């Protein structure tokens, strides 16, 4: 069979050559064109701020809060590094002045919590009241110091070295007279014209 002066094998060969040329152009374009990094933004202060506020409302002891905060920050750092390795350039959301940059704050927050970081549990009113009472009880021994440990005003020279407490009593329990004012100059002359 002949079409426009070409035989069937010639037409098939021409189609194969045409497909090979199109495929070659596509591969060349893919290899030669540099990979474009994708710029995204994330409001990191929002993510960290929400977590800190949630920790502040929890009834967790300080050591546990510190451990959980370290785990949270490590997970956030790992997620940012993963996104950077995949070709994303993550900008701090507050530094982006255009609406054309996609915001990944919610996706980033979800990824951090999906990595095993637990959300802080909000303390109940009873737990908060109990924590407040414990704090007040801890502050009472420091506020109610014995009267004989107080040094009367005017009996201690403010310029002398403070005596070290021998009984383990805190230095804040001793009263001192206010220091006297003095004038000092550095390299300048005094009223008499001398230095």
C-alpha positions as CSV (number, residue, x, y, z in Angstrom):
1,X,0.0,0.0,0.0
2,X,1.3,3.4,-1.0
3,X,0.3,6.7,0.6
4,X,1.6,10.0,-0.7
5,X,4.3,8.2,-2.5
6,X,5.5,6.3,0.7
7,X,5.2,2.6,1.4
8,X,3.9,1.2,4.7
9,X,7.4,0.4,6.1
10,X,8.6,3.9,5.2
11,X,5.6,5.5,7.0
12,X,6.2,3.3,10.1
13,X,9.9,4.1,10.1
14,X,9.1,7.8,9.8
15,X,6.7,7.6,12.8
16,X,9.3,5.8,14.9
17,X,11.9,8.5,14.1
18,X,9.4,11.3,14.9
19,X,8.5,9.6,18.3
20,X,12.2,9.2,19.0
21,X,12.9,12.8,18.3
22,X,10.0,14.0,20.5
23,X,11.2,11.7,23.3
24,X,14.8,12.9,22.9
25,X,13.8,16.5,23.1
26,X,11.8,15.8,26.3
27,X,14.7,14.0,28.0
28,X,17.1,16.7,26.9
29,X,14.9,19.4,28.3
30,X,14.5,17.4,31.6
31,X,18.2,16.9,32.0
32,X,19.4,20.3,30.9
33,X,16.8,22.5,32.7
34,X,18.0,23.0,36.3
35,X,15.6,21.7,39.0
36,X,13.6,24.7,40.3
37,X,13.5,24.9,44.1
38,X,10.0,25.5,45.4
39,X,9.8,28.4,47.8
40,X,7.3,28.1,50.6
41,X,6.7,29.9,53.9
42,X,5.9,28.8,57.4
43,X,4.9,30.8,60.5
44,X,7.3,29.1,62.9
45,X,6.6,31.6,65.7
46,X,3.0,30.6,65.5
47,X,3.8,26.8,65.7
48,X,6.2,27.2,68.6
49,X,4.0,29.8,70.4
50,X,1.0,27.6,70.3
51,X,3.0,24.7,71.7
52,X,4.5,26.9,74.5
53,X,1.0,28.2,75.4
54,X,-0.3,24.7,75.5
55,X,2.6,23.6,77.8
56,X,1.9,26.6,80.1
57,X,-1.7,25.5,80.5
58,X,-0.7,21.9,81.3
59,X,0.0,20.6,84.8
60,X,3.2,18.9,83.7
61,X,6.3,19.2,86.0
62,X,9.1,21.5,84.8
63,X,11.5,18.6,84.0
64,X,8.8,16.9,81.8
65,X,8.0,20.2,80.1
66,X,11.7,20.7,79.2
67,X,12.0,17.1,77.8
68,X,8.8,17.5,75.8
69,X,9.9,20.9,74.5
70,X,13.3,19.5,73.4
71,X,11.5,16.6,71.6
72,X,9.1,19.1,69.9
73,X,11.9,21.4,68.7
74,X,14.0,18.4,67.4
75,X,10.9,17.1,65.5
76,X,10.3,20.6,64.0
77,X,14.0,20.8,62.9
78,X,13.9,17.3,61.4
79,X,10.8,18.2,59.4
80,X,12.3,21.4,58.1
81,X,15.5,19.5,57.1
82,X,13.4,16.9,55.3
83,X,11.5,19.5,53.3
84,X,14.8,21.3,52.5
85,X,16.3,18.0,51.2
86,X,13.3,17.5,49.0
87,X,13.9,20.9,47.2
88,X,11.8,23.2,49.2
89,X,13.1,26.5,50.4
90,X,11.3,27.4,53.6
91,X,11.1,31.0,54.5
92,X,9.8,32.4,57.8
93,X,6.3,33.5,57.2
94,X,6.8,36.9,58.7
95,X,9.6,37.7,56.2
96,X,7.4,37.0,53.1
97,X,5.9,40.1,51.6
98,X,3.9,38.4,48.8
99,X,0.8,36.3,48.6
100,X,2.3,34.1,45.8
101,X,4.3,32.0,48.2
102,X,2.4,29.0,49.5
103,X,2.0,28.8,53.3
104,X,2.8,25.3,54.8
105,X,2.3,26.2,58.4
106,X,-0.6,23.8,59.0
107,X,1.1,20.9,57.1
108,X,4.3,21.5,59.1
109,X,2.4,21.5,62.4
110,X,0.6,18.2,61.4
111,X,3.9,16.6,60.4
112,X,5.6,17.5,63.7
113,X,2.7,15.9,65.7
114,X,2.5,12.9,63.4
115,X,6.2,12.3,64.2
116,X,5.3,11.2,67.7
117,X,5.3,14.5,69.6
118,X,2.3,14.5,72.0
119,X,0.1,17.6,72.3
120,X,0.2,19.0,75.9
121,X,-2.9,18.2,77.9
122,X,-4.7,21.2,79.3
123,X,-4.9,21.2,83.1
124,X,-8.3,21.2,84.7
125,X,-9.3,24.0,87.1
126,X,-8.7,21.7,90.1
127,X,-5.2,20.8,88.9
128,X,-4.4,24.5,88.4
129,X,-5.7,25.3,91.9
130,X,-3.6,22.5,93.3
131,X,-0.5,23.8,91.5
132,X,-1.2,27.3,92.8
133,X,-1.5,26.0,96.4
134,X,1.8,24.1,96.0
135,X,3.5,27.3,94.8
136,X,2.1,29.3,97.7
137,X,3.3,26.6,100.2
138,X,6.8,26.6,98.6
139,X,6.9,30.5,98.9
140,X,5.8,30.6,102.5
141,X,9.0,29.3,104.2
142,X,11.0,32.0,102.4
143,X,8.6,34.8,103.4
144,X,8.4,33.8,107.1
145,X,11.9,34.2,108.3
146,X,12.8,34.2,112.0
147,X,13.1,37.7,113.5
148,X,16.5,37.1,115.1
149,X,18.1,36.4,111.7
150,X,17.4,39.9,110.6
151,X,20.3,42.4,111.0
152,X,19.1,45.9,112.1
153,X,19.6,48.8,109.7
154,X,22.7,50.8,110.2
155,X,24.7,48.1,112.0
156,X,26.3,46.7,108.8
157,X,28.9,48.6,106.8
158,X,27.7,48.5,103.2
159,X,31.2,48.8,101.8
160,X,32.5,45.8,103.9
161,X,32.3,42.3,102.5
162,X,29.1,40.6,103.4
163,X,29.5,37.8,105.9
164,X,28.7,34.3,104.5
165,X,25.8,32.6,106.3
166,X,27.0,29.7,108.3
167,X,23.7,28.0,109.0
168,X,22.7,27.6,105.3
169,X,20.5,30.6,105.7
170,X,20.0,32.5,102.4
171,X,21.8,35.8,102.0
172,X,18.6,37.5,101.0
173,X,17.4,37.2,104.6
174,X,20.0,39.8,105.7
175,X,19.2,43.5,105.5
176,X,21.8,46.0,104.5
177,X,21.9,49.8,104.6
178,X,21.7,51.4,101.1
179,X,25.0,52.2,99.6
180,X,26.2,55.8,99.6
181,X,26.5,57.8,96.5
182,X,30.0,58.5,95.1
183,X,31.4,60.3,92.1
184,X,34.0,58.9,89.9
185,X,35.6,60.1,86.7
186,X,37.5,58.3,84.1
187,X,40.3,60.5,82.6
188,X,38.5,63.7,83.2
189,X,39.5,66.6,85.4
190,X,38.0,67.6,88.7
191,X,36.8,71.0,89.8
192,X,40.3,72.2,90.7
193,X,41.6,71.7,87.2
194,X,43.8,68.7,88.1
195,X,43.3,65.1,87.2
